[in-house]
Amino acid sequence: MYPCVECYRKKLLQNIETVTRMMHADRKIMCAVVKGFCADDSVMEILEESSVDWIADSRIEDLAKLHTRKTRFLIRLSQPCEIKDVVASSEVSFESEIETLQLLQEEAQRQHKNHGVILAIDMGDLREGILFQNLEELNETVETILRSPNLKLLGIGTNLGCFGGVMTDLINMQGLIDTASHIEHKFSVTLPYISGMTTAAMEMIENKTMPLQVNHGRFGEAWLIGFDSVDNRRLAYLHDDAFLFKAQIIELKEKPSRPIGHIGGNAYGEHIEYKNEGLMHRALLAFGTQDVKYEYLVPLDENVEFIGASSDHTIISLRNAEQYKVGDVLAFKLKYHALLHLYTSKYVKKYVV
């Protein structure tokens, strides 16, 4: 049935093991981020076979359904309303707020559990974490964790590239190492993990310029689709087609290239100026923006050109590919956000091949 996403088991496993080997070669922990496919059960079976060390997700609902021997890591800061589930369904979480840490301690005590904390440090990307320059807040937060008998400070971590576009480099990685050293010396503790690596750090990992002290990484985009968006580069040693999206042609007509009549806003309130390119060989595909934005898709057939979309339909030009007919299926490679949206849509079928 279409539309659908096909996951190619062999290619995905090869991607996972390639990145994991690169990490293990420098004695670093490989944490596989699974939010891109909503921790889908059939894909998780591939992960469970693999050599990855930890499983990470930003949604506690995904971690709660996992049956895994691997460490579960919640990488979005905990919501106060979900503290009970965080303690029950993850062994480790990213945290930065004292109030949340106090709630975690109370809940962990109620559940007779210990809970690991990776303290989030903002190294300049300006999303989550204690700003690395704010030592007073850092010290107060570390003291809170160390005073909590059911919480264990496992290390510190940072996220780069996702909001501010800050690139991973030796300067911010050394800053993260210095922050860890400050904590260790001031509080006479040892931090097992410094989690500074994501797909945005792949170039440093490839070139072996990542400091040894940074020993924990959280990867999704690299092994899922073989791409690094921050550096905008294809990772040639990984498959970029471990997932493909497929959609069916439901209409095929010759139509003008410009709408006819007085033009206002479209269904999204957008005012679009269409070029007059004469008659076009146009096809409708049975998916729309409710499923995925076409901007995140890459047609396997280079002659396929996107024109636009509504919530349920995507319109393409087949000017140079007239061999298609109604019922034919087109295939697309995925950018990371396409994968995320497609697996979130209940209207898109999911298959492992």
Backbone hydrogen bonds in HBPLUS format (Angstrom, degrees):
<---DONOR---> <-ACCEPTOR-->    atom                        ^
c    i                          cat <-CA-CA->   ^        H-A-AA   ^      H-
h    n   atom  resd res      DA  || num        DHA   H-A  angle D-A-AA Bond
n    s   type  num  typ     dist DA aas  dist angle  dist       angle   num
A0349-LYS N   A0003-PRO O   3.03 MM 346  6.36 156.8  2.09 151.8 144.4     1
A0004-CYS N   A0246-LYS O   2.99 MM 242  5.39 154.8  2.05 148.3 155.6     2
A0246-LYS N   A0004-CYS O   2.86 MM 242  5.39 163.2  1.89 159.3 162.8     3
A0005-VAL N   A0349-LYS O   2.79 MM 344  6.27 150.3  1.87 155.8 163.8     4
A0351-TYR N   A0005-VAL O   2.93 MM 346  6.26 157.9  1.98 168.0 173.1     5
A0006-GLU N   A0244-LEU O   2.81 MM 238  5.30 164.3  1.84 158.8 163.5     6
A0244-LEU N   A0006-GLU O   2.96 MM 238  5.30 152.1  2.03 144.6 153.7     7
A0007-CYS N   A0351-TYR O   2.78 MM 344  6.13 162.7  1.81 156.3 162.3     8
A0353-VAL N   A0007-CYS O   2.67 MM 346  5.86 168.3  1.68 159.6 162.7     9
A0008-TYR N   A0242-ALA O   2.72 MM 234  5.05 169.0  1.73 152.9 156.9    10
A0012-LEU N   A0008-TYR O   2.98 MM   4  6.18 166.3  2.00 163.4 167.9    11
A0013-LEU N   A0009-ARG O   2.94 MM   4  6.10 165.0  1.97 155.8 159.8    12
A0014-GLN N   A0010-LYS O   3.00 MM   4  6.19 154.7  2.07 145.4 152.6    13
A0015-ASN N   A0011-LYS O   3.00 MM   4  6.27 155.8  2.06 147.5 153.8    14
A0016-ILE N   A0012-LEU O   2.92 MM   4  6.22 164.5  1.94 154.2 158.1    15
A0017-GLU N   A0013-LEU O   2.96 MM   4  6.13 171.2  1.96 153.2 155.4    16
A0018-THR N   A0014-GLN O   2.93 MM   4  6.02 149.2  2.03 144.6 153.3    17
A0019-VAL N   A0015-ASN O   3.14 MM   4  6.40 171.6  2.15 158.5 158.3    18
A0020-THR N   A0016-ILE O   2.95 MM   4  6.10 160.6  1.99 150.8 157.3    19
A0021-ARG N   A0017-GLU O   2.88 MM   4  5.93 157.7  1.93 142.6 148.2    20
A0022-MET N   A0018-THR O   3.15 MM   4  6.42 155.2  2.22 144.9 151.4    21
A0023-MET N   A0019-VAL O   3.06 MM   4  6.38 150.8  2.15 146.5 154.3    22
A0024-HIS N   A0020-THR O   2.80 MM   4  6.04 171.1  1.81 159.8 162.2    23
A0025-ALA N   A0021-ARG O   2.90 MM   4  5.89 143.4  2.04 144.7 153.1    24
A0026-ASP N   A0023-MET O   3.09 MM   3  5.70 148.8  2.19 113.2 121.0    25
A0028-LYS N   A0023-MET O   2.99 MM   5  5.02 157.1  2.05 131.0 134.0    26
A0027-ARG N   A0024-HIS O   2.95 MM   3  4.59 164.4  1.98 105.4 106.5    27
A0029-ILE N   A0215-ASN O   2.76 MM 186  6.07 166.4  1.78 145.5 144.6    28
A0217-GLY N   A0029-ILE O   3.04 MM 188  6.23 159.2  2.09 160.7 164.4    29
A0053-ASP N   A0030-MET O   2.92 MM  23  5.42 145.6  2.04 145.0 156.1    30
A0054-TRP N   A0030-MET O   3.15 MM  24  6.46 164.8  2.18 143.5 147.0    31
A0031-CYS N   A0217-GLY O   2.93 MM 186  5.79 140.3  2.09 152.1 164.4    32
A0219-PHE N   A0031-CYS O   2.89 MM 188  6.24 161.2  1.93 172.6 177.8    33
A0032-ALA N   A0054-TRP O   2.98 MM  22  6.26 156.5  2.04 150.5 142.9    34
A0056-ALA N   A0032-ALA O   2.84 MM  24  5.85 168.5  1.85 144.3 143.1    35
A0033-VAL N   A0219-PHE O   2.75 MM 186  5.48 179.3  1.75 143.6 143.7    36
A0034-VAL N   A0056-ALA O   2.85 MM  22  6.15 162.4  1.88 175.2 170.5    37
A0037-PHE N   A0034-VAL O   3.35 MM   3  6.00 157.0  2.41 114.3 118.9    38
A0039-ALA N   A0034-VAL O   3.05 MM   5  5.24 156.7  2.11 156.4 149.4    39
A0038-CYS N   A0035-LYS O   3.02 MM   3  4.60 170.4  2.03 104.2 105.5    40
A0040-ASP N   A0037-PHE O   2.97 MM   3  5.86 145.0  2.10 127.5 133.4    41
A0044-MET N   A0040-ASP O   2.84 MM   4  6.01 155.6  1.90 158.0 166.4    42
A0045-GLU N   A0041-ASP O   3.13 MM   4  6.43 134.6  2.35 142.9 153.0    43
A0046-ILE N   A0043-VAL O   2.97 MM   3  5.41 134.0  2.19 108.1 119.5    44
A0047-LEU N   A0043-VAL O   3.34 MM   4  6.82 153.8  2.41 144.2 151.1    45
A0048-GLU N   A0044-MET O   2.86 MM   4  6.10 153.8  1.93 151.3 158.3    46
A0049-GLU N   A0046-ILE O   3.19 MM   3  5.34 132.0  2.44  98.8 110.9    47
A0050-SER N   A0047-LEU O   2.99 MM   3  5.06 139.0  2.16 100.2 112.5    48
A0055-ILE N   A0071-THR O   2.78 MM  16  6.05 166.4  1.80 168.2 170.1    49
A0073-PHE N   A0055-ILE O   2.82 MM  18  6.08 154.8  1.89 157.8 163.0    50
A0057-ASP N   A0073-PHE O   3.11 MM  16  6.58 150.4  2.20 160.7 166.6    51
A0075-ILE N   A0057-ASP O   2.93 MM  18  5.83 160.2  1.97 135.2 141.4    52
A0062-ASP N   A0059-ARG O   3.09 MM   3  5.59 133.8  2.32 108.7 119.0    53
A0064-ALA N   A0060-ILE O   2.90 MM   4  6.03 149.9  1.99 149.1 157.6    54
A0066-LEU N   A0063-LEU O   3.22 MM   3  5.42 159.3  2.26 107.5 113.8    55
A0091-GLU N   A0072-ARG O   3.03 MM  19  5.47 142.0  2.18 131.8 142.2    56
A0092-VAL N   A0072-ARG O   3.16 MM  20  6.40 151.5  2.24 163.0 165.4    57
A0074-LEU N   A0092-VAL O   2.94 MM  18  6.35 161.5  1.97 149.4 149.5    58
A0094-PHE N   A0074-LEU O   2.96 MM  20  6.30 152.4  2.03 173.4 177.6    59
A0082-GLU N   A0079-GLN O   2.98 MM   3  5.43 160.3  2.02 117.3 123.6    60
A0085-ASP N   A0082-GLU O   3.03 MM   3  5.43 117.8  2.43 108.8 123.0    61
A0086-VAL N   A0082-GLU O   2.95 MM   4  6.22 154.6  2.02 155.5 163.8    62
A0087-VAL N   A0083-ILE O   3.10 MM   4  6.34 165.2  2.12 158.1 159.1    63
A0088-ALA N   A0084-LYS O   3.13 MM   4  6.27 154.9  2.20 140.0 147.6    64
A0089-SER N   A0085-ASP O   2.78 MM   4  5.68 149.3  1.87 151.1 157.2    65
A0090-SER N   A0086-VAL O   3.11 MM   4  5.60 122.2  2.47 142.5 145.3    66
A0116-GLY N   A0091-GLU O   2.86 MM  25  5.95 162.2  1.89 160.5 157.6    67
A0093-SER N   A0116-GLY O   3.05 MM  23  6.51 143.0  2.19 142.2 149.7    68
A0118-ILE N   A0093-SER O   3.02 MM  25  6.10 167.2  2.04 143.7 146.8    69
A0095-GLU N   A0118-ILE O   3.18 MM  23  6.42 152.3  2.26 147.8 151.1    70
A0120-ALA N   A0095-GLU O   2.86 MM  25  5.65 171.3  1.87 151.2 154.0    71
A0101-LEU N   A0097-GLU O   3.05 MM   4  6.36 157.7  2.10 150.7 157.4    72
A0102-GLN N   A0098-ILE O   2.96 MM   4  6.24 151.9  2.04 153.2 160.4    73
A0103-LEU N   A0099-GLU O   3.16 MM   4  6.47 151.6  2.24 141.9 149.1    74
A0104-LEU N   A0100-THR O   2.89 MM   4  6.20 153.5  1.96 150.1 158.0    75
A0105-GLN N   A0101-LEU O   2.96 MM   4  6.21 156.3  2.02 147.4 153.1    76
A0106-GLU N   A0102-GLN O   3.09 MM   4  6.35 164.6  2.11 147.3 150.9    77
A0107-GLU N   A0103-LEU O   2.98 MM   4  6.18 161.6  2.01 150.5 155.5    78
A0108-ALA N   A0104-LEU O   2.80 MM   4  5.89 162.6  1.83 152.1 157.6    79
A0109-GLN N   A0105-GLN O   2.97 MM   4  6.09 154.8  2.03 147.8 154.4    80
A0110-ARG N   A0106-GLU O   3.07 MM   4  6.33 152.2  2.15 139.7 147.3    81
A0111-GLN N   A0107-GLU O   2.91 MM   4  6.19 151.1  1.99 150.1 157.9    82
A0113-LYS N   A0108-ALA O   2.89 MM   5  5.03 173.6  1.90 149.8 151.8    83
A0112-HIS N   A0109-GLN O   3.16 MM   3  4.94 155.2  2.22  97.5 104.8    84
A0115-HIS N   A0150-ASN O   2.84 MM  35  6.28 157.0  1.89 159.1 165.7    85
A0152-LYS N   A0115-HIS O   2.95 MM  37  6.12 151.9  2.03 148.1 148.9    86
A0117-VAL N   A0152-LYS O   2.81 MM  35  5.95 155.0  1.87 165.8 161.5    87
A0154-LEU N   A0117-VAL O   2.90 MM  37  5.64 153.0  1.97 144.0 152.6    88
A0119-LEU N   A0155-GLY O   2.88 MM  36  6.29 154.9  1.95 152.7 144.9    89
A0157-GLY N   A0119-LEU O   2.96 MM  38  6.16 149.5  2.05 150.3 148.6    90
A0130-ILE N   A0120-ALA O   2.93 MM  10  6.34 155.6  1.99 143.4 136.7    91
A0121-ILE N   A0157-GLY O   2.78 MM  36  5.87 165.3  1.80 172.0 175.2    92
A0122-ASP N   A0130-ILE O   2.86 MM   8  5.36 160.8  1.89 116.3 122.8    93
A0132-PHE N   A0122-ASP O   3.08 MM  10  5.79 162.1  2.11 153.5 148.2    94
A0134-ASN N   A0131-LEU O   2.80 MM   3  5.54 162.6  1.83 129.6 135.3    95
A0135-LEU N   A0133-GLN O   3.16 MM   2  5.87 126.8  2.46 105.5  91.0    96
A0138-LEU N   A0134-ASN O   3.12 MM   4  6.32 160.8  2.16 147.8 153.9    97
A0139-ASN N   A0135-LEU O   2.85 MM   4  5.97 167.4  1.86 152.4 154.5    98
A0140-GLU N   A0136-GLU O   3.11 MM   4  6.28 160.6  2.15 145.6 150.9    99
A0141-THR N   A0137-GLU O   2.97 MM   4  6.13 156.9  2.03 150.6 156.7   100
A0142-VAL N   A0138-LEU O   2.96 MM   4  6.19 162.2  1.99 155.4 160.1   101
A0143-GLU N   A0139-ASN O   2.96 MM   4  6.13 160.8  2.00 148.0 153.4   102
A0144-THR N   A0140-GLU O   3.11 MM   4  6.34 149.1  2.21 139.4 147.2   103
A0145-ILE N   A0141-THR O   3.16 MM   4  6.53 156.2  2.21 148.7 153.8   104
A0146-LEU N   A0142-VAL O   2.94 MM   4  6.21 168.6  1.96 158.8 161.8   105
A0147-ARG N   A0143-GLU O   2.96 MM   4  6.06 138.8  2.14 144.1 154.0   106
A0148-SER N   A0145-ILE O   3.00 MM   3  5.20 153.7  2.07 106.3 114.8   107
A0151-LEU N   A0148-SER O   3.14 MM   3  5.43 165.5  2.16 114.2 118.7   108
A0193-TYR N   A0154-LEU O   3.03 MM  39  6.13 155.2  2.10 156.1 160.9   109
A0156-ILE N   A0193-TYR O   3.22 MM  37  6.66 138.6  2.41 152.1 156.1   110
A0195-SER N   A0156-ILE O   2.83 MM  39  6.19 164.4  1.86 153.6 155.7   111
A0158-THR N   A0195-SER O   2.94 MM  37  6.47 148.0  2.05 160.5 162.4   112
A0173-MET N   A0169-ASP O   3.04 MM   4  6.16 156.0  2.10 153.0 160.7   113
A0174-GLN N   A0170-LEU O   2.89 MM   4  5.81 152.5  1.97 136.5 144.0   114
A0175-GLY N   A0171-ILE O   2.96 MM   4  6.20 148.7  2.06 142.0 151.4   115
A0176-LEU N   A0172-ASN O   3.01 MM   4  6.22 145.8  2.13 137.3 145.3   116
A0177-ILE N   A0173-MET O   2.97 MM   4  6.29 155.5  2.03 145.8 152.5   117
A0178-ASP N   A0174-GLN O   2.83 MM   4  6.07 158.1  1.88 150.2 156.2   118
A0179-THR N   A0175-GLY O   3.01 MM   4  6.22 148.4  2.11 140.2 148.4   119
A0180-ALA N   A0176-LEU O   3.05 MM   4  6.37 155.6  2.11 147.0 153.0   120
A0181-SER N   A0177-ILE O   2.91 MM   4  6.22 157.4  1.96 151.1 157.7   121
A0182-HIS N   A0178-ASP O   2.91 MM   4  6.13 153.1  1.99 145.9 152.9   122
A0183-ILE N   A0179-THR O   3.15 MM   4  6.45 160.5  2.19 148.2 152.1   123
A0184-GLU N   A0180-ALA O   2.95 MM   4  6.21 167.0  1.96 154.6 158.3   124
A0185-HIS N   A0181-SER O   2.93 MM   4  6.05 164.7  1.95 152.9 156.5   125
A0186-LYS N   A0182-HIS O   2.92 MM   4  5.94 165.4  1.94 151.5 156.4   126
A0187-PHE N   A0183-ILE O   2.97 MM   4  5.84 161.3  2.00 149.1 154.0   127
A0188-SER N   A0184-GLU O   2.88 MM   4  5.24 114.9  2.31 130.6 140.9   128
A0189-VAL N   A0184-GLU O   3.23 MM   5  4.75 141.9  2.38 118.5 128.8   129
A0216-HIS N   A0194-ILE O   3.23 MM  22  5.81 130.9  2.49 147.8 136.8   130
A0218-ARG N   A0197-MET O   2.73 MM  21  6.08 160.0  1.77 159.1 154.6   131
A0201-ALA N   A0198-THR O   2.82 MM   3  5.44 164.8  1.84 121.1 126.4   132
A0202-MET N   A0199-THR O   3.03 MM   3  5.33 166.5  2.05 120.2 120.6   133
A0204-MET N   A0201-ALA O   3.10 MM   3  5.48 120.8  2.46 107.8 121.4   134
A0205-ILE N   A0201-ALA O   3.07 MM   4  6.38 153.6  2.14 152.2 160.5   135
A0206-GLU N   A0202-MET O   2.78 MM   4  6.00 159.9  1.82 153.9 159.3   136
A0207-ASN N   A0203-GLU O   2.99 MM   4  6.14 157.1  2.04 143.9 149.9   137
A0208-LYS N   A0204-MET O   2.91 MM   4  5.76 105.9  2.47 131.3 147.3   138
A0209-THR N   A0204-MET O   2.91 MM   5  5.00 157.8  1.96 145.6 150.3   139
A0208-LYS N   A0205-ILE O   3.22 MM   3  4.93 153.2  2.30  95.2 103.2   140
A0214-VAL N   A0211-PRO O   3.13 MM   3  5.70 143.0  2.28 112.4 121.0   141
A0224-LEU N   A0220-GLY O   3.04 MM   4  5.98 147.4  2.15 158.6 168.2   142
A0225-ILE N   A0221-GLU O   2.98 MM   4  5.73 170.3  1.99 146.1 149.3   143
A0226-GLY N   A0222-ALA O   2.80 MM   4  4.62 132.3  2.03 127.4 135.6   144
A0235-LEU N   A0226-GLY O   2.91 MM   9  5.15 171.4  1.91 134.6 135.6   145
A0228-ASP N   A0233-ARG O   2.94 MM   5  5.39 153.0  2.02 153.7 162.4   146
A0232-ASN N   A0228-ASP O   2.73 MM   4  5.56 108.7  2.24 131.9 152.2   147
A0233-ARG N   A0228-ASP O   3.02 MM   5  5.39 153.9  2.09 139.9 146.6   148
A0238-LEU N   A0235-LEU O   2.95 MM   3  5.70 161.4  1.98 129.9 132.3   149
A0245-PHE N   A0332-PHE O   2.93 MM  87  5.10 166.8  1.95 150.8 154.0   150
A0332-PHE N   A0245-PHE O   2.81 MM  87  5.10 143.2  1.94 149.8 159.3   151
A0247-ALA N   A0330-LEU O   3.01 MM  83  5.50 155.5  2.07 151.2 159.0   152
A0330-LEU N   A0247-ALA O   2.84 MM  83  5.50 161.6  1.88 167.9 166.4   153
A0286-ALA N   A0248-GLN O   3.21 MM  38  5.93 152.7  2.29 155.4 162.8   154
A0249-ILE N   A0328-ASP O   2.90 MM  79  5.63 162.5  1.93 167.3 173.2   155
A0327-GLY N   A0249-ILE O   2.95 MM  78  5.24 156.4  2.01 135.8 143.6   156
A0250-ILE N   A0284-LEU O   2.88 MM  34  5.66 164.9  1.90 154.1 159.3   157
A0284-LEU N   A0251-GLU O   2.95 MM  33  5.08 155.0  2.02 134.6 140.1   158
A0253-LYS N   A0282-ARG O   2.96 MM  29  5.51 158.7  2.00 159.5 164.9   159
A0282-ARG N   A0253-LYS O   2.86 MM  29  5.51 156.8  1.91 171.6 166.6   160
A0255-LYS N   A0280-MET O   2.98 MM  25  5.43 157.1  2.03 150.3 155.3   161
A0280-MET N   A0255-LYS O   2.71 MM  25  5.43 157.9  1.76 151.0 157.7   162
A0266-ASN N   A0270-GLU O   2.90 MM   4  5.40 149.0  2.00 138.4 146.6   163
A0269-GLY N   A0266-ASN O   2.90 MM   3  5.12 167.1  1.92 118.3 120.3   164
A0318-LEU N   A0281-HIS O   2.68 MM  37  5.29 166.9  1.70 171.3 173.9   165
A0283-ALA N   A0316-ILE O   2.96 MM  33  5.36 159.6  2.00 146.9 152.5   166
A0316-ILE N   A0283-ALA O   2.99 MM  33  5.36 163.7  2.01 154.6 159.5   167
A0285-LEU N   A0314-THR O   2.83 MM  29  5.15 156.8  1.88 152.3 159.7   168
A0287-PHE N   A0285-LEU O   2.89 MM   2  5.78 140.5  2.05 101.3  91.1   169
A0314-THR N   A0285-LEU O   3.22 MM  29  5.15 155.3  2.29 136.3 141.3   170
A0291-ASP N   A0288-GLY O   2.88 MM   3  5.55 150.8  1.97 117.6 126.0   171
A0292-VAL N   A0288-GLY O   3.01 MM   4  6.27 165.7  2.03 152.4 155.5   172
A0289-THR N   A0310-SER O   2.99 MM  21  6.13 159.7  2.03 135.9 140.8   173
A0290-GLN N   A0311-SER O   3.20 MM  21  5.09 166.2  2.22 124.9 127.0   174
A0296-TYR N   A0293-LYS O   3.03 MM   3  5.86 166.2  2.05 123.7 127.9   175
A0297-LEU N   A0294-TYR O   2.96 MM   3  5.19 165.0  1.98 117.0 118.7   176
A0335-LYS N   A0296-TYR O   2.91 MM  39  5.15 151.8  1.99 168.5 162.8   177
A0298-VAL N   A0333-LYS O   2.96 MM  35  4.96 158.0  2.01 141.9 141.6   178
A0333-LYS N   A0298-VAL O   2.80 MM  35  4.96 155.6  1.86 153.9 148.2   179
A0300-LEU N   A0331-ALA O   3.06 MM  31  5.88 166.9  2.08 150.0 146.1   180
A0304-VAL N   A0301-ASP O   3.06 MM   3  5.73 168.7  2.08 121.5 125.1   181
A0305-GLU N   A0317-SER O   3.22 MM  12  5.09 163.3  2.25 146.3 149.0   182
A0317-SER N   A0305-GLU O   2.68 MM  12  5.09 162.1  1.71 154.0 160.3   183
A0307-ILE N   A0315-ILE O   2.85 MM   8  5.46 167.2  1.86 151.9 148.0   184
A0308-GLY N   A0315-ILE O   3.37 MM   7  5.32 159.6  2.42 135.1 136.4   185
A0315-ILE N   A0308-GLY O   2.80 MM   7  5.32 171.9  1.80 153.7 156.3   186
A0310-SER N   A0313-HIS O   2.86 MM   3  5.30 161.5  1.90 152.8 158.2   187
A0321-ALA N   A0318-LEU O   2.96 MM   3  4.84 167.8  1.97 110.8 112.6   188
A0328-ASP N   A0325-LYS O   3.03 MM   3  5.74 163.6  2.06 140.7 143.3   189
A0338-ALA N   A0335-LYS O   2.97 MM   3  5.33 127.8  2.25 107.1 121.4   190
A0339-LEU N   A0335-LYS O   3.22 MM   4  6.63 157.2  2.27 157.5 163.5   191
A0340-LEU N   A0336-TYR O   3.12 MM   4  6.44 162.7  2.15 152.6 157.0   192
A0341-HIS N   A0337-HIS O   2.96 MM   4  6.11 163.5  1.99 147.0 150.9   193
A0342-LEU N   A0338-ALA O   2.85 MM   4  5.95 166.9  1.87 157.1 161.0   194
A0343-TYR N   A0339-LEU O   3.08 MM   4  6.19 165.2  2.11 151.9 155.2   195
A0344-THR N   A0340-LEU O   3.21 MM   4  6.28 134.1  2.43 133.6 145.5   196
A0344-THR N   A0341-HIS O   3.15 MM   3  5.05 127.4  2.44  91.5 105.8   197
A0345-SER N   A0341-HIS O   3.03 MM   4  6.27 138.4  2.21 145.3 155.7   198
